[in-house]
Structure formats: structure tokens, C-alpha cells
């Protein structure tokens, strides 16, 4: 008689190694807890005193990374066993002023807003208000993508897992052009899509669309919903999804951008349009309460706050975010608003980072098998400092030693993000440029269905390019050569010092179209055509 059966990969490995019998297993000095199922077992012990030692080194590690990076200020919290065992601030809220950072100082979380917001959605899933697999159009009837079938099928979960097919960071350029949230979401229908549910691309506004659907289903705006189902019940009194609340806090950190290699308090990021993805502000003490709840499977003070099954969906792999480049490499996954990975110890790690080029960098790491988590909040543009502190603590907790120079690894990657862009960057204008045409041949309105109108006007003898919502973004056009001009860029999507060419295509004298180099990777290659 033939029997059909299935062996897990762990069982197959045990058989292959000849470890199927208890006697053989005892021949090896392995630190595997036989009381745990194979899927949760790890081979690297992490005794309680080792985690204590990791916590005790945080003062030293935080001070060291501040010195290396020049970070103005940061705040750190660690939770373990359901409570905060460490919470402390370092540095100042604003360079040039004396106010110190402490564990109650409020920072902008940037993309740590995603896992926080995912727990808001999980709360509503647990109450039956929505389901992770509800189609977006069930609540936002006007929402559409460029493929009609995908428009009908794309769900709250799809957008929280970044698997809708939308391009990487879709919509961020429209926010830069001052379009309001709903207008950004409506213009997503013009973007080409990668394969649905078979590709991963990180999109702030895709996720924001999902959160907006949950808010509509809940008959509340997103910020109020977050207050009611998460912040107030957890006692997160210094946390908000509104920029106005952050700016009005008596103890809040000021953004510091990187200008000429030094941190300067020059700009302020106002992320309300993508609040679910990047608009939460909080303190280390408040984030410790949230991490403790997550590690306790949705319970707070011994009582259920979020249904554990609904929360578990957010914390398990939903899509491959980092495919392995070779068979030996571990695969990276994304859940709903959370990175899900496996550390060299074999332990599952939940993590996320956040960054504003205009001046914020954040990181969190949670290790459920150790019931421990760390969050690092800082008020400077990202250099890898926050991630380094998370990684060093994680190493010490799991291995008892820091395994590598994390800052040396993270630093160059973040440096790439901080580089200004533009094909004419730092180039010298032609000594004898071709003359530009008469201003009347450039003036007028040019159209791109995704970006909207580009309006060229002449004011005080100079040509200006007006872009975005109500043509409110004004860029002086500096002549470069012939029909090519240059504009200066500055904002969350372009590092300090970035430039872009604006090239006019003239036929029979009059310009028929213009191309903005900075938008060339987006719809119609950044070309605007005259009406």
C-alpha cells in the first residue's frame, strides 16, 4: 500500500544529518529548546543576563553613534517582558539652543508611521469594520489604477504590502508639487503597473489609499480614528497623526537637514497628505507602549486591545521584498506595514526604518522570541545612525557581541540618498551658449495628465515655470544653452543642491512641448505638451 505524506524541510534536514533519533541529537552540543516546535527553534541561546548587558551598554552606544554621525539629538526606548526597561534622550532638540532631548520629546516618525498605522487597521479588522482582503473600491468608489481588473481587485492588504504593481514611491512627486491627498490618489490611475501581487515596490501613497479606505469605512478621518482605537487606549498621550499637533507640542524635536555636509535646522517636513505612511509623531516613551502591545499579541494591561489574529496578519510575510541573489542568501519579506526577516541567529525579526531628507531618521527592531524591542528616534537627515544603534543592540541581545561595523555598512548607502541629482549638477555653463528664443515662443500652458499643467510665464523680464496644484510651485528658469534651461530643486524628493533641466521642443518657432528632466522616470518621461 502506498502512503502519501509530507515532511517539512526541518524534518528532511534532520534525516539527512542522521539526527532523527533522540540519541543522535544528544551527541551534539546544540542550544535548541526541544520544547519548542521546529519552526520556532533557534540554535543560538540568548540568556536573560545577555539582554541585560545589551541594555546596559545603550548609553555608551548612543553617545558613540551621535559622535560619529553628528546627529543633533536622539531618543531611545527598549521594551522587554511587556514594559519599558530603558528610555532616554541624548543631545538637543535644536542645534544652537539648550533644550535637551528626553524620552518624552516628540519626533516625526517618518515611515515608522506604517507599522503603527497597520495596527490601527488591524484594530478595525478585529472589530469587523473592514477586512484585510476588502477591495479598496468598496469604500473609495473613485479609486482606480491603470488596469481595470486590478482596480477592482486591489485590496487594503495589497496596498499595505506594496504589492499592487504601482511604481516605487508613486505619488511622492505629486506631493512635492503640493497636490492634496485625494488628488494624488486620483492621479495614480495614470501610472503603469508592474505585475499585480507578483512584484514589490514601496509606495507611500498606495498605503495611504488603503488607510483612507479604512477611515471611510469607520466614518472618521484617519487621524481621529488613530486617536480613538490606538493612541488613547494605549495612553500614547504625545502621539498624533496630525502635523499641527506635532508643531504645537511644547517638547518636540526640530528637523535638521544635511547642508554642505553639516546638520542645519533649515526645513520643516509637513507630511499630512501621506499621514498613514509618514505623518505620525511620537516619543520614545509612547512608542515603548506600542511595541509592548505588539509583542504581547495585541494585549495591553492584560486585556485584548487588538484582535491577535488580525494583528498577526500584519506581522507575517505577505510578499517577497528582497529576493535572494544566491541560494545561501536569506529572503527579505514585507508584511502589512512591517519588514519581516530572519536574523543570523535564526530568530524572526520585525523591523522598519523611517527617513525624511528634510531632517528625521528613525528605526525599530522587535525580536518576538526574546520579547524585546528597541526604537530609535532622531532629528537629523538619515545617515544610518538610527539603524546602527538598532543593529548593535540586536547583536548584543542575540549574540553577546557586535558582529560588525554597522555604521560603516549603512553610511555609504544612506550617503547615496543624500546626493543631489541632475545631469548638469556642478557643471559650468557653456562659454558661448546658443541664444534662447523670444519669450513669447515659450510662454503658455503645457499638459501632462499625471503631473497636471506646466505654465510658463514671463515676470519682471524673467521666465518662470509654474507647476503643481493651482500652479503654486514657482521655478525660475535659468538659461543654459539654446532651448535648455535649468531649475533648482529642494524638498523631500530632492536633496539639497539638486537641479533639473527643462528642455523645450520647438517646431516652426513656437515650443510644442517641454520636458522636465527630474520627472523623466515617470509618466510620459516628464514631457508636458502644449494644449
N, C-alpha and C positions, 0 to 999 in steps of 0.2 A: 504494500500500500504506500502511495506517495503522500507526503505531508507538505503542505505549503506553510512556510513560516518566514519570519523576518528577524534578522539580527541587526541591532544597532551598530553604528561604527565603533562605539566603545567596546562592545562585546567582541566584534571581529578583531579589534586590536588586541584584546586580552588573549583570545585564542591564538592569534599569530605569534604572540610573545610567549605562549605556553603558560599563561597566568590564570587559566580557567579554574584552577583548584586553589582553595584557601592556603594549602601548604606552600604552593609555589609563590603566592603573593607575599607570604611572610618572609620569604628568602631575600626580599628587597627592603631596604630601609626607606620606605615611602611615607610621606606625611599625609596620606589620604585618609579621610574620615569615612570608614566603611558604613557608618550610619546614614550618610548622605547618598541620594541616588547618583548614579554615574554622571548624569548631566549637570550636577552641581558640584561634584568633587573637584578639588584642586590639589596640586602636588607641592605647593609652596605654603608652609604654615605662616600665620601672622598672629603670634601670641599677643594678648592684651598689652603687655608691657612694651611691646614694639610699637604699637599705635600710640601709647602714652609718650614714648620717646619722640615720635614724629611730631606730636602736638607741642612738646616742649622745645622743639627746635624752630618753631614758626617765627618767633621774634627775630632770631638770627637770620633766617632765610628771607623774611620780608625786608629787613634792613639791607641785606646784601643786594637783593634784586632792585631795590629803589636806587641804591648807589650805582649799580651797573647801568640801569636804564635811564636814570634821571627823572623817573616818574614823580610828579609833584605830590601825589597822595594816593593811598590805597587803604582799603578796609578788608579784613579777613574774618571769616567765621568758619568753625568746624562743628559739625554735629556728630554725636555718637550715642548710640543707645537711646535715641529719642529726645535728646536735649543738646543744647549748645555747651560745648566743653571749652570753647575758645572763641573770643570775639574781641577784636582790637583794631584800632586805626593807626595809621602811620602817615607822617607828612602833613601837608597843609591843603586846605580846600582851594586856595588860590595863591599862585606864586606872587610874592610881593606883599602878602598880608599874613597876619599872625594866626588866624583862626585854624585850629588843628582839626584833623580828621579823627573821628572816633567811630565806634561800632554803630552809632545811630545816624551818622552822616549819610545823607541820601545821594545816591549816584544814579545816573541814567544807565539802565541795564543793557541797552542796545539789544542784541539778538538773544540774550538770556530771557527776553520777553517771550520767546517762542515756547520753551518748556513751561514757563509759568502760565502762559495763555492756554496751552494744551490741557493743563489741569482744570482750567475754567470750563473748557469744552467737555472734559471727562465728567465734571460735576453735572452738567446738563444731560449728558448721555445717561448717567446713572439715574437721573430723575425721570428719564423717558421723554424729555423735551425734544431731543434730537438723537440721531444715531450716527456713528462714525461713517457708516456707508450710505447716509442720506445724500441724494443728488443736490448740488448747490442750487439748481433751478427750482427746487421745491420751495425755497424761501426767497431767492433772488431771481425772479422771473425774467429780469432783463439781462442776466449774466449770460455771456456767450464766449466761446473760443472759436478759432478759425475753422474747426471741424465740427459740423452739426452733430455728428454722432457722439463725439467726445463731450460736447456741450451738454448733451442730455445725460451722459453717464458720470461725469466727473463729480466726485463726492467730497464731503468735508475731509475725510481721511486722506484722499488722494492729494489734496492741496496741502494738508499738514505734513504729508510725507514727501512733498516736492516731486511727485511722480505724474503730474498732469501732462507733461510734454512742453510746458511753457519754457522759453529760453531762460538761461541763468540771469537772475536779478531782473526779470521782466518787470517793467513799470517804474523802476528806480529813476530812470532818466526822466520820466514824466513828473515824478515828484520834484526832481531838480528844477523842472520848468514850472513849478508852483500849481500844478493841477490838483484839485481836491480829490479825496479818496474815491468817491463814486465815479468821477470822470476817468481816473486812472484805471479803475476796474472795468469800465465800459470799453476802453480802448484796447484791452487785452485781446479782443476778438480779431484784431488785425495782425497779430503776431503769428508767424509759422510755428508749428508744433513738431516736436520730436515724438517718437513712438509712445503712445499712451500706456502708462503703467509698466513700461519696459525701459524707461530712462529716468535719470535723476538730474534735476537742475534746481538749485537753491533759489527760491523766489519769495521775496518779502511780500509782494502784493498778491501772489497766489494764495499764500497762507492767510493774508488779511481778508481775502474774499470769503474764505471758509469761516473765519471768525465773525465776519459781518453776517453771514447766513445764520449762525448760531444766535447772534444778538437779535436778529429779526424774529427768529423762532421763539425767543424768550421775551419778546416785546419790550426790550430795553436796549439802550445804546451799549456798546461794548465796555466802556469804562465803568458804567454803573453796574452792569452785570458782573464784572470782575470784582468790584467792591462787595457786592451782596453775597456772592457764592464762595469767595475765596479770601479776600483781604480782611474783611470784618470778622468772619468766623474764626480765622486764624490769629486774630489780634495783630495783623500787619498794619499798624496804625500809620506808618510812614511810607506806605506803598501806594502807588496810583498808576493808572493808565492814561492820565491826562498831563500834558506838559505844564499847564497852568499850575497844577498842584505842586509839581517839582519846583518850578521857579519861585513859588511862594513859600517854600519851606525855609525855616529860619536856619537850618543847618544842612545846606546842600553843597555838593562839590561843583566847582566851575570847570567847564571843558577847557582842555589845553591842546591845541593843535601843534603839529611839528612844523616849525617855520625856520628855514635855514639851519636845520639840524638841532634846534633847541625848542623846548616846550614853551608855548606862549598862550595866554588866555585871550585869544583873539576872536573866536567864533562861538556861537551857541546853536547846537542842533535842536530843532523843534520837530519831533517825529510823529506828531499826532496822526498824520494821514496814514501811516502804517503802524499805528499803535499796537495791534496784536502781535506784530512781528518785531518791533523795535522801540516801542514807546513807553514801556514800563519803567518807573523809577522806584528804587527801594534802598534799604540799608542792609548791612551785613546781619544785624540782629533779626530783621524781618525775614531775610532770605533763609536764615537758620531755621525759623519756624516752618517755612515752606519745605525745606529739604527734609526736616524731621517727619513731616506729614507724608511726603512721597516715600521715604524709606520705611515708613510704618504702613505702607499699602493703603494710604488714604485715610488713616485714622488720626485723630487729634484729641489729646487728653483722654485717650482710651475709648473715644466714641467715633463711629464712622462719620467722616466728613464727605468723602468722595467714594463712590462705589468702586471696590477694588478691581472688579472685572473691567470696568470702563477705563480706569487708570492704567491697568496692566496693558491694554491695547496700545497706549501711548508709549509705553516703556519697552516694548518688544520690537524686534526688527520688522519693518514694513517694506523696505526697499533697499537694494544694494546701493550705497552711496560711493563706496570706494572699491571697485573690483580689484582683485589681486593681480599683480603683474606677473607672478610666477606661482607655482603650486605651493611653495613654502610660505607665502605671504598670507597673513590673516585678512579676512574680508571686513570692510567697514560697512556698517548698516545705519539707517536712519529710521526712527520710529515715527511717532506723531509729535514733531517739535523737539525731538531729543536724539542725539547721537547714541548709538548702542554698539559697543565693541567688546573685545576680549583682550585683556592685558596679558603680558608675557607670563604672569602668574597663573593664568587660566581663569581668572575671575572676570565676571561680567562687569563692565564699567559703563555708567551712564554719564554723559558729558555734553557740554555745549560751551561755545565761546561767543562773545559779542564784541563789536568794534564800531566806533564812529571815527572816520578820518578827522572829523572836526574836534575830537577830543574825548574819547571814552574807550576803555578796554576792560572786558570782564571775562570771567571763566568760572565754571563749576564742574566738579567731578564727584560722583557718588559711586560707592562700591557696596552694593546691597548685601553681599555675603559677609561683609565686615560691619554692616550697619553704620557706615561712616561716610561723611560727605564734607567737601570744602567748597567755599565760594570766595572769589577774589574780585573786588570791585575797585576800579581805578579811574582817575580823572585826566588821563593823558591818551593821546592817539596811540594806536596799538604798535608795540614793538616786540611782543612775545613775553613781556614781563608777567602778565597775569597767568598765562598758560604755563610758564616756567614754574611759578610758585605752586600751582595745582599739581604739576607733574612731579616736582620734588617731594611734595608731601605724600602723594600717591606712592611713589617709590619707597619712601621711608616706612610708610604704613604696611606695605606688602612685602618688602624685601629687607628692611632694616638698613638700607644704604641707598644713596642717589646713584642711579645707574649710568648717567652720562651728563654732559654739559648741555642741559636743555636749552639754555638761552642762546648758546652758540648755534644750535639747530633751528630754533624758532626765529631768531633775529633776522637772518637773511631772507626768510620767506615773507616776513612782515615788511621788511625794507622794500621789497618789490611792490607791495601795495601802496607804499608811501611815495613812490616815484611819480613825479609829474609826467604827463603824457603829451604827445603832439609831434608830428613829423618835422615841424620847424623849431622844436624846442632847442633853445640855446644856439640857434643858427643866426648868422649875420645876414641882414637883408642884402639883396643884390646891390652892387655898387652903382649899376646903371639899370634900374628896373624899367620894364616896359610900362608905358603910361597907362593909367586906368581910363576907362571910357567916361563920358559925361554922366553925371549923377542920375539924370533923367532916364538913362538906359538901364539902370539897376533898380530904381525905385519901383515899389509895387508890392503886391501880395503873392506869395508862393504857398502852395498847399502840399501837405503830407497827411494822409488820413490818420496815421498814428500820432505824429507829433503835433498836428494842427497847423495853424498858419505861421509862416515866417514873413514878417513885414519889414521891408527896407525903406527907411525914410531918411530925409536929409534935415539936419537941425544944426544951426549955428555953423554952417559950412562943412559939417562932417556927416558921413554916412553912419547910420545906426541900424543894427539888426535887432528886431523885436521878436521874441519867441515866447511860447508857452501860454498859460492861462491869461486870457484877456490881453495878450501881447505884453505881459508885465515884466518879462525878463529883457533887459536892455543891454546890448553888447556893442560897444563902439567898434567899428570896422577899421582896422589899420591896414593901409595899402601895403602890399608886399611886392607883387610883380604882375603886371597885366591885369587879368580878371581875378586874381587871387588876393584875398585879404586874410587877416588874422584877427581872432578874438581871444581874449583872456578868459580862462575858466577858473572858478573857485566854488567848491561846495562839497557835499558828501560823496559825490560820484567822481570828483576830480581833485587830485592832490594839489596843494599849493604850488603855483607856478605853471600849471598846465595851460596849453594853448591849443587852438584848433584852427585849421584853415577853413575859409569859406570861399568856395570857388564858383564863379558864375559861368554858365554856358550861354554864350551869346550867339544868336543867329540873325544875320542881316541887321546887326547893330544892337538890337534890344535883347536883354537877357531873357531866356526862356525858362531857365531853372537855376537853382543853386544847390550846392552840396556842402553840408556841414561835416567835416572830417570826423569830429568826435562822435557823431551818430552813425557813422558808416557801417558799423556792425549790426545795426538794427534795420527796421523796415525800409525797403527801397534804397538801402545803402545810404541813408541820410539825405536823400535827394528830395527837394521841395520844388514843385512845378508851378509855373505861373498860371493863374486862372485864365 
